[in-house]
Amino acid sequence: TVKVYYPVLELPVFSCAFIIGLVLKKFFDATTISRYICPQTTQRLSSSFTDMLVACGVASIKLGVIVKYALPLIVLIIAGVAIVWCITFFLGRRLAKTFWFERMIFAWGWWTGTMAMGIALLRIVDPKLSSKAMDDLPIAPIEILLITFVPILFVNGLGVWLLLVCLVLSLLILLLAWKMGWWITRS
């Protein structure tokens, strides 16, 4: 629908739907509407939709593109897995006070694939969602904005600046976590 009003800008449907879903959830929670919504039905529906989303994502992969760019993809995959591994199992253990594994397995899925993959992995390790890792989703709009606009910025030649800004902000956040005593030492 964004393309109808502003043809130059193409936003991923999932990103738009997710943000609208967050806004509706906040609205429902602020009013009495959420009392009439069955959490078990919502959970089962979201689980089914997540499975369909992952299946459609895998089905949409074009093998010709993978074969053509195999070497750069392999390098990116190895580097990406190494970085996400360090973030997940080094920083995650030190920054998540409770249910660090459940929170980080959700993040692992999101960072290495899609949010749907993160939700699918979380449902495997925490089927009843007792860890409340899904409550970490208020950060989701920021990540969805990054996922949506990073390709646009890279195509327009602003990728290096975006990378530098993200790295500086990440380091500042880590420094803040260390200074504020949020850093957790685990054995």
N, C-alpha and C positions, 0 to 999 in steps of 0.2 A: 504493500500500500504506500510505502514511502516513495517508491519509484514513480507512482502516478503523479504525486505532487512535486517531486524533485527528481527528475530523471537521471541526473548525473550521479546521485548517491544511491548505491545499492547496499542494503543492509541484510545480513543473514536473517532468515525468517526465524530460526531458533532463538537468536539473540533478542529479537523484538518480542517474540512470544514469552521468553523467560522474564524479561523486564516487565511486561504487562502482567504476567502471573504474579510477580513480586508485589506490584502495585495493588492488584486485586486482593491478594492475601492480606496486605496491610489494611486495606479498606474493610475487608470482611472481619478482621480481628478488632478493628476500631468500632465496628457496629455489632449488632447482635446476629448478623447473618451467619457467622462461623458456627454458631450453635446448631444450625440446621444442616451442616455439612458433615457427612460420615467420614471420619478419618481412615477407617479400614478400607472403604470403597475408594477413597482418594488414593490411598497407598497402593492398592491393587491396580488401579488405572494407571497411575504414574509408573509403576513397575512394568506394565505391559507396553506403555508408550516408550519407555526407555529402551526396552528390548527391541522394539520396532525401529527406533531411531538408530541404534547401533547396527542392526542388520542392514538398514538402508544405507548407512554410511559406508559400510564395508562393500556393499553391492555397487556403490557408485564409483569405486576406485577403478581407474582406467589402467590396465596392465601395460599398454604401450608406453604410457608416460613413465611408469616405474622402470621398465626396461631401458628406455632412452636415458633416464637420469639415475641409473642404478648406483654409480660410484658416489656422486654427491649425496644421494639419499642415504647410503650406508654410512658415510662420514657424519652426516647430520644425526642419524639415528644413534650412532655410538656416542657422539658428543652429548646429545640430548639425554640419553639414558644415564650417562655418567653424571651429568649436572643434576638431573631430577633425583637420582639415587642419593647424592650428597645432601641435597636440600631435604629430601624426605627422611633419611635415616640419621643425618647429623643434626640439622637445624630443627626438624620436626620433633625429635625426642627432647630437645632443649627448650622449645617454645610452647609446646602444648602441655598444659597442666594435667588434663584428664583425657583419657581415651586417646592417647597420642597415636596409636597404631590405626585406629578406625578413622581418625581425622586425616591422617597422612595417606592411608590407602585410597580414600576418596580424592585427595589432592593428586596422588600419583595417577589415578585414572584420568582425571581432568587434564593434568599437565602433559600426559603422554598420548592423549587421544581427544576425548571430548568430555563435556560435563556428563553426558549420558553414560559414558564408560566409567567415570568416577562414581556415579550413582549405582551402576550395576555392581562394581567391585565392593562398594559399601554394603549393598544388600547381601552380598555373599558373606562378608565377615561379620555383619551386624544386621541380620534379617528383621529384627524387631525395632531397629533404629534406637536402641536404648542408649547409645553413646551420645545422641543428640548432635552428631557431626553435621547433619543437614542444617542445623541452626547456624552453622558458620557461613551460610549463604549470603548474609548481608554484604560480604566482600564481593559477591558475584557480579553486581553491576559494574564495578571497577574492572574486573577481569573480562567481562563481556564487552565493555567499551574498548579495552585493549585488543581483544580478539577481533572486534569489528573494524577498528580504525587502523590498526598496525599495518595490514596489507595496503591500505590506501596511502598511508604515509610513506611506506617503502617505495611504492610505485611512483610517488611524486618526489622521490629523492631525499626524503627526510628521515630515512631509516637510521643513519648513524647518530643523528641528534636525539632521536627517540630512544635508541639504545643507551646513549650516555645519560639521558635524564632518568631512565628506568634503573640503571646501575647506581647512580648517585642516590636516588630515592630509596633503593633497597638497602644500600649501606647505611643511610641515615636511620632507617627503620631498625636495622640490626643494632646500631649504636644506641638508639633510644631504648630498645629492649634490654640491652646489657646495662645501661645506666639506671634504668628504672627497676632493675632487679627481677625482670621477667624471665631471665635466662635460668633454666632449670638444669641442675647437675644430676645426671642419672648414672647408675653403675651399669 
